[in-house]
Amino acid sequence: MKLNNNLGDQQIRTVIEAHPRIGEILAKYDIGCVTCGVGICLLKDVVSIHALGDEAEQKIEQEINAYLDGQ
């Protein structure tokens, strides 16, 4: 997963605090990181851990990058 600004290498809690919209995108794919109390997983790992398949991962990557480009 290649995300703009190396966001994939940041902890999910940090990413969602800075970009709440990314939490909404993940929730749309039943990835509930917004409610996680720990939040130390890297964003790129969070998506792959859920084993949604290549197509879904690609859609998530595209949506997140489109959001980041549109800021």
C-alpha positions as CSV (number, residue, x, y, z in Angstrom):
1,M,0.0,0.0,0.0
2,K,1.5,3.3,-1.1
3,L,0.0,6.3,0.6
4,N,0.9,9.9,0.0
5,N,3.1,11.6,2.6
6,N,4.3,8.2,3.9
7,L,1.1,8.0,5.9
8,G,1.1,4.2,5.8
9,D,4.2,4.2,8.0
10,Q,2.4,6.2,10.8
11,Q,0.4,4.8,13.7
12,I,-3.3,4.7,13.1
13,R,-4.1,6.8,16.1
14,T,-1.9,9.6,14.9
15,V,-3.3,9.4,11.4
16,I,-6.9,9.5,12.5
17,E,-6.3,12.4,14.9
18,A,-4.8,14.4,12.1
19,H,-7.2,13.1,9.4
20,P,-10.6,12.0,10.8
21,R,-11.8,11.4,7.2
22,I,-9.4,8.5,6.9
23,G,-11.1,6.9,9.9
24,E,-14.4,7.3,8.0
25,I,-12.9,5.7,4.9
26,L,-11.7,2.7,6.9
27,A,-15.0,2.3,8.8
28,K,-16.7,2.1,5.4
29,Y,-14.8,-1.2,4.9
30,D,-15.6,-2.4,8.4
31,I,-12.1,-1.5,9.8
32,G,-13.0,-0.2,13.2
33,C,-9.8,1.6,14.2
34,V,-11.5,4.7,15.2
35,T,-12.7,3.1,18.4
36,C,-9.4,1.3,19.2
37,G,-7.9,2.4,22.5
38,V,-4.4,1.3,21.6
39,G,-3.9,2.7,18.1
40,I,-0.2,1.8,17.6
41,C,-0.7,-0.3,14.4
42,L,0.7,1.3,11.3
43,L,-1.9,2.4,8.8
44,K,-0.6,0.1,6.1
45,D,-0.7,-2.9,8.4
46,V,-4.2,-2.2,9.6
47,V,-5.5,-2.6,6.1
48,S,-3.6,-5.7,5.3
49,I,-4.4,-7.4,8.6
50,H,-8.1,-7.4,7.7
51,A,-7.4,-9.5,4.6
52,L,-10.0,-7.7,2.5
53,G,-8.3,-8.7,-0.7
54,D,-6.3,-6.8,-3.3
55,E,-9.2,-5.1,-4.9
56,A,-10.5,-3.6,-1.6
57,E,-7.1,-2.6,-0.5
58,Q,-6.6,-0.8,-3.8
59,K,-9.9,1.0,-3.4
60,I,-8.9,2.1,0.2
61,E,-5.5,3.3,-1.0
62,Q,-7.1,5.3,-3.9
63,E,-9.7,6.8,-1.5
64,I,-7.2,7.8,1.1
65,N,-4.8,9.3,-1.5
66,A,-7.7,11.1,-3.2
67,Y,-8.6,12.6,0.1
68,L,-5.0,13.6,0.8
69,D,-4.7,15.2,-2.7
70,G,-7.9,17.2,-2.2
71,Q,-7.0,18.8,1.1
